């Protein structure tokens, strides 16, 4: 039996580690040919590709800075040249800074917006014309629960992730008539490198505030992303799904 994404091409930005790497492995396991985008972690991206190919999948590693429109155009062109037209796009790449308002500089603000908000815009705009022509496209944007609740220690990051949720809603409404679905996932505390420097007592306080009483795993987010990209979610678009063990509830 064919897998869910057989004959589909996926581009995952920031796919060399953490949530992005888990998404790449999951989509490849379900039959997709996956472009693993990275900025600096060439060795990590190569490891993800090696894992996928060792398990019988198809993947390539492509360097590119999502905050650069020229890089994104090149990234999309290379993906389509090597793997075929992009059917599935996961906007996962981003930056995070845990600083108070006194250290939220204009440079930090601009860098965060370029990576976390401009990046998904550039990638979506680079693939949407082809998706419209083929009348098929599935996009998932990785937001955060920081975009749903006040976060005084990461103002730029939280603002960018809230903006990504708004972007998801509006683009989903604009592209729905072309059979393009766009959704977002808002993870909570996930066991990735982003929390490596967080003091243990702060991690424990977050776990204590989580009804499920544990940290989430990247693979759990990957499962949700794969569902939203699949035809199991054929009647879902413009939505933001929270995966945080119960810390935040919507609306």
ABEGO torsion letter per residue (X at the ends): XBBAABGBBBBBBGAABEAAAAAAAAAAAAGBBBBBBBAABAAAAAAAAAAAAAAGBBBBBBBEBAABAAAAAAAAAAAAAAAEBBABBBBABBBBBBBBAAABBAAAAAAAAAAAAAAAAAAAAAAAAAAAAAGBBBBBBBBBAAAABBBAABAAAAAAAAAAAAAAAAAAAAAAAAGBBBBBBBBBBBBBAAAAABBAAAAAAAAAABAAGBBBBAAAAAAAAAAAABAAAAABBGBBBBBAGGABBOX
